Structure formats: C-alpha cells, structure tokens
Amino acid sequence: MAERGVQWFRFAAPARFYGLAGRLVPWLAGVAMLLFAFGVYLGLAVAPPDYQQGDSYRILYIHVPAAWMSMFLYLLMAAYAVIGLVWRIKVAQAMARAVAPTGALFTVLALWTGALWGKPTWGVFWVWDARLTSELILLFLYLGYMALHAAIDDRRRADDASALLALVGVVNVPIIYFSVRWWNTLHQGASIRVTEAPTMATIMFVTLLVMTLACWLYASAVILARARIEVLEREHHSAWAQAVLEKPE
C-alpha cells in the first residue's frame, strides 16, 4: 500500500502530471458527453412529471448537480490552495487556479437555472433567500479569488494571497448547505440525505445521479486541461517544458 501511495505521489512532479493529465482528459471528456446525452434522455423522455411541479421540475436535473459541483469545487480549490501554501507543491497551486473558473461556471449555472425554476414555482426569478444569497456570495468568492491572483504580478505572492482568501471563504460552503435548516427560507429542503432514503422516485434519483456524474467528469476534464496549461506556464524555463513547447503539433 505504501509503495502504491509513493507511485501516485510521483505525479506531483509537474512533468509527470502534465503527461498523466493529457492522457486522462480525452477519456473524461468523452465519458462525460455520453453521460450528459443519457441523462438528458432520461430527464426528458423517461422520468415522469412531478405530481406538484409538473414538467418545470426537470430543470433541477441541471440545477442540483450544478449547485453540488459549485460547493464541492470550492472546497477542492481551497484544499489545493492550502496544500500549495503549506508545502509549496507547484501542481497543487496550478490545480487551485484551474478549479476556480469551472467552479464559477457551475455557480452561475446553479443561480441561472434556479432563477428559471423559481419563476413558475415562486412567481419571481429572484428573492433574497438565505440559500440563494449565500450561493451568490460563493460566486463572488470565486471571482474574488481569480481577480486577486490576477492583480498581483509576483506569482508566489499571488498564490499565497489567493490561498488565504480561498481558505476564509470555506466558511460559506456549510452556510449554503445548511441554510434551509437554519433559516425559514423559500428554497425547498434536501430530497437526498446520506442518512435517509431519497424522497423522489427511483428514476428521478437515477437521472440526477447520472447528470451529477456527467458534471463531475466534465469538470475533471476541463480542470485538468486548464491545469496542464498552468503547469506549462509555471515551468516554461525547465527542460521538459521547453521540449513540449518546441515539439511540433
């Protein structure tokens, strides 16, 4: 087991990471596309209408995975940022930067689809609901992280400052998740809990899982592709990076 851990740890080396990520990206993207297509088919053609919301609920097959991914990716970004801050691992610093735009994208998607669902359900596109407001704050945290890093010319100082911001912002994630329990909000409570059976029909639950897995694989592919570019920029002076840059397409 220890030897296997050492084998994986060697991919923290920028050159090895670059090669591994390049091999993984096409597979992750391809499977994500297949799952998206399958999930859309299940959501539109197989899953039945909701007994209360009719067909308008189907947007939740995009909204819920996007909301989950927005929170998960922020935690992942903060974890990579702290690893880079403490242990100065270049791949971790690159991954933190690579995660941020994709996390912001999923946050925008969660807010936008939530607004589209809110109009027929609540009668308005937006209310200053606890969960909606905390999700909006999450978007500002993503944007703040990217803006702060871009505003500092020295890469090391930029990594450190943005890592601290990411770490402080982690407190917002449990606020988003538990907001429907802590406050009286318009947003409906969770239909899926770890300790309880889902309160939705099986086909609805399966469709949601398929779409969630598709979003996870898509995010993995995009993040790794972006991280490869980030690593190459950070290592442009090294021999292996020079060899990659000089290699003809």
C-alpha positions in Angstrom: 0.0 0.0 0.0 2.8 2.4 0.9 4.5 1.7 -2.5 1.3 2.4 -4.3 1.0 5.7 -2.4 4.5 6.6 -3.5 3.7 5.8 -7.1 0.8 8.2 -7.1 2.7 10.9 -5.2 5.3 11.0 -8.1 2.6 12.6 -10.2 3.0 15.7 -8.1 6.1 16.3 -10.3 5.0 18.8 -13.0 6.3 16.9 -15.9 4.6 13.6 -14.8 1.4 15.4 -14.0 1.4 17.0 -17.4 1.7 13.7 -19.2 -0.9 11.9 -17.0 -3.4 14.8 -17.3 -3.0 14.7 -21.1 -3.9 11.1 -21.2 -6.9 11.4 -18.9 -8.6 14.5 -20.4 -9.9 12.8 -23.7 -11.4 9.9 -21.7 -13.0 12.0 -19.1 -14.5 14.4 -21.7 -15.8 11.5 -23.9 -17.5 9.7 -21.0 -18.9 13.0 -19.7 -20.5 13.6 -23.2 -22.1 10.2 -23.2 -23.5 10.6 -19.7 -24.8 14.0 -20.5 -26.7 12.6 -23.5 -28.0 9.7 -21.5 -29.0 12.0 -18.6 -30.9 14.3 -20.9 -32.7 11.4 -22.4 -33.7 10.1 -19.0 -34.7 13.5 -17.8 -36.9 14.5 -20.8 -38.2 11.2 -22.1 -38.2 8.7 -19.3 -38.7 10.4 -15.9 -42.3 11.3 -15.2 -43.7 14.7 -14.4 -43.6 15.7 -10.8 -47.0 15.5 -9.1 -46.8 19.0 -7.8 -44.5 20.9 -10.2 -45.3 19.1 -13.4 -42.6 19.4 -16.1 -41.0 22.5 -14.7 -39.1 20.4 -12.1 -36.9 18.9 -14.9 -34.6 21.8 -14.8 -33.5 20.5 -11.4 -31.6 17.8 -13.2 -29.2 20.6 -14.2 -29.7 22.9 -11.3 -29.0 20.4 -8.5 -25.8 18.9 -9.9 -24.5 22.4 -10.7 -25.2 23.6 -7.2 -23.5 20.5 -5.7 -20.5 21.0 -8.0 -20.2 24.7 -7.1 -19.7 23.8 -3.4 -17.6 20.7 -4.0 -15.2 22.6 -6.4 -14.8 25.5 -3.9 -13.7 23.0 -1.2 -11.4 21.4 -3.7 -9.9 24.7 -4.8 -9.3 25.7 -1.2 -7.7 22.4 -0.4 -5.3 22.7 -3.3 -4.6 26.3 -2.4 -3.7 25.4 1.1 -1.5 22.4 0.0 0.3 24.8 -2.3 0.6 27.4 0.5 2.0 25.0 3.1 4.0 22.5 1.1 4.8 24.7 -2.0 3.7 21.9 -4.4 3.5 23.6 -7.8 0.9 21.2 -9.2 -1.4 21.9 -6.3 -1.1 25.7 -6.9 -1.8 25.1 -10.6 -4.8 23.0 -9.8 -6.2 25.6 -7.4 -6.1 28.2 -10.2 -7.5 25.7 -12.7 -10.5 24.8 -10.5 -11.7 28.4 -10.0 -13.2 29.2 -13.4 -15.0 25.9 -13.6 -16.4 26.4 -10.1 -17.5 29.9 -11.0 -19.2 28.5 -14.1 -21.2 25.9 -12.1 -22.1 28.6 -9.6 -23.5 30.8 -12.4 -25.3 27.8 -13.9 -26.8 27.0 -10.5 -28.0 30.6 -10.0 -29.4 30.9 -13.5 -31.3 27.6 -13.5 -32.5 28.3 -10.0 -34.0 31.5 -11.3 -35.7 29.8 -14.2 -37.1 27.2 -11.8 -38.1 29.9 -9.3 -40.3 31.9 -11.7 -43.0 29.2 -12.2 -42.6 27.9 -8.7 -42.3 31.1 -6.6 -43.6 33.6 -9.1 -40.3 35.5 -9.2 -36.9 35.0 -10.7 -35.0 36.0 -7.5 -35.6 36.5 -3.8 -33.0 37.3 -1.1 -33.4 33.9 0.2 -30.7 32.5 2.5 -29.6 29.8 0.1 -29.7 32.0 -3.0 -27.8 34.8 -1.3 -25.1 32.5 0.1 -24.8 30.9 -3.4 -24.3 34.4 -4.9 -21.6 35.1 -2.3 -19.9 31.9 -3.4 -19.8 33.3 -6.9 -18.2 36.5 -5.6 -15.6 34.4 -3.7 -14.7 32.6 -6.9 -14.4 35.9 -8.8 -12.5 37.4 -6.0 -10.0 34.6 -5.9 -9.4 34.9 -9.7 -9.2 38.7 -9.6 -6.8 38.8 -6.6 -4.5 36.3 -8.2 -4.5 38.2 -11.5 -3.9 41.6 -9.7 -0.6 40.5 -8.2 2.4 40.3 -10.6 4.6 38.1 -8.4 3.2 34.6 -8.8 4.3 33.3 -5.4 2.7 36.3 -3.6 -0.4 35.8 -5.8 -0.7 32.1 -4.8 -0.3 32.9 -1.1 -2.8 35.8 -1.0 -5.5 34.0 -3.1 -5.0 30.8 -1.0 -5.8 32.8 2.2 -8.9 34.2 0.6 -10.0 30.7 -0.5 -9.5 29.4 3.0 -11.5 32.2 4.6 -14.3 31.6 2.1 -14.7 28.0 3.0 -17.0 29.0 5.9 -19.6 29.9 3.3 -20.0 26.4 2.0 -21.7 24.9 5.1 -23.8 28.0 5.3 -25.1 27.2 1.8 -25.7 23.6 2.6 -27.4 24.1 5.9 -29.2 27.3 5.1 -32.6 25.6 4.5 -32.3 24.0 8.0 -31.0 27.0 9.9 -33.4 29.6 8.5 -37.0 29.7 7.3 -36.5 30.0 3.5 -38.5 29.6 0.3 -36.0 27.1 -1.0 -37.1 23.6 -0.6 -35.2 21.2 1.7 -32.9 18.5 0.5 -34.6 15.5 -1.2 -31.4 13.4 -0.8 -29.6 12.9 2.5 -26.8 10.5 3.3 -28.6 9.0 6.3 -32.1 8.7 4.7 -33.6 7.1 1.6 -34.4 9.6 -1.2 -37.8 11.1 -1.2 -38.1 11.1 -5.0 -39.0 8.3 -7.5 -36.2 5.9 -8.4 -36.0 7.0 -12.0 -35.7 10.6 -10.9 -32.9 9.7 -8.4 -31.0 7.7 -11.1 -31.3 10.6 -13.6 -30.0 13.0 -11.0 -27.0 10.7 -10.3 -26.3 10.3 -14.0 -26.3 14.1 -14.5 -24.2 14.6 -11.4 -21.6 12.1 -12.6 -21.5 13.8 -16.0 -20.9 17.2 -14.4 -18.1 15.7 -12.3 -16.4 14.1 -15.3 -16.8 17.3 -17.3 -15.3 19.3 -14.5 -12.4 16.9 -14.1 -11.6 17.1 -17.9 -11.8 20.9 -18.1 -9.8 21.4 -14.9 -7.0 19.0 -15.9 -6.8 20.6 -19.3 -6.5 24.0 -17.8 -4.1 22.8 -15.2 -1.8 21.5 -17.9 -1.6 24.9 -19.4 -1.0 26.5 -16.0 1.8 24.0 -15.2 3.4 24.6 -18.5 3.4 28.4 -17.9 4.9 27.9 -14.4 7.6 25.6 -15.7 8.3 27.2 -19.0 12.0 27.6 -18.0 12.5 23.9 -17.4 13.9 21.5 -19.9 10.8 19.3 -20.1 8.6 22.3 -20.7 10.9 23.7 -23.4 10.8 20.3 -25.1 7.0 20.3 -25.0 6.8 23.9 -26.4 9.2 23.2 -29.1 7.6 19.9 -30.1 5.7 20.3 -33.4 1.9 19.8 -33.4 
